[in-house]
Amino acid sequence: MQLNLTRPIIFFDLETTGVNVVTDRIVEIGTLKVLTDGTTEIKNIRINPTIPIPKEVTAIHGISDEDVKDCPTFISIAKTLNQYMHNCDLAGYNSNKFDIPLLVEEFLRADINFDLKGRRLVDVQNIFHKMEQRTLSAAYKFYCSKEHINAHSAEADTIATYEILLSQLDKYKDTEYKNHAGKLSKPIQNDIQSLYEFSFNSKNADLVGHIVFNEKGVEVFNFGKHKGKAVEEIFTKEGSYYDWMMKSDFPLSTKNVITAIKLRGFNKSSVNITK
């Protein structure tokens, strides 16, 4: 089966120094670009994270400090990588929760605004969990009837993710899915927009879900003492909370979102004062 594409899509996977989007760094990125004619390009880049790789993490993906000491830093490849991924949709396994937020964070540290506006983000894990609820290796065996060799290698995981999505399209093309409201649909279609809408968590206002949209479409906090309260309202009443977030270890992408909300509130206040 060939994906129906209106523009290229890049399947990618990151190996990192850990799982903290704010403090950890990329040590390897594997990409598989699928062009609109169905041809594919595979790239794998080792990266010097400029911080130590914990031994327990090396035990998982097999990449040590010695392996990457002479590799380029992310900042040195950021412009080229940004150009390579320009005007491409993105897909991965657990990518919406981890890989994309961390990739955006690395770009922001390199002073590059990796714009996600207009991109379709297809998370194969979300499709898998909604339909079957298992892990990547289990998904590969379940959908592709093959053992996942070289798990936790960025390239192997990326290729496996691509093959799983193709198998999911075959398996679920006529399968009905019931959402929480009881509405039935057949969401698994060979169409990137449909896959994006089904796999993406549309409730998140920021990438990692610290800020979410409530049922009225208003950004609210999803953590802490103000959980469930409107962000703009809290910043208006308690400006110090914004200052605290900006000084704390929240992702830069989250700080960009709350800054936009704060500025929006400030502009509203200015208009009211003028009137």
Buried (B, 14 or more C-beta within 10 A) or exposed (E): EEBEBEEBBBBBBBBBBBEEBBEBBBBBBBBBBBBEEEEEEEBBBBBBBEEEBEEEBBEEBEBBBEBBEEBBBBBEBBEEBBEBBEEBBBBBBBBBBBBBBBBBBBBBEBEBEBEBEEBBBBBBBBBBBBBBEBBBBEBBBBBBEEEBEEBBBBBBBBBBBBBBBBBBBEBBEEEEBEEEEEEEBEBBBBBBEBBBBBBBEEEBBBBBBBBBBBEEEBBBBBEEEBEEBBBBBBBBEEEEBBEEBEEEEBBBBBBBBBBEBBEBBEEEEEEEEEE
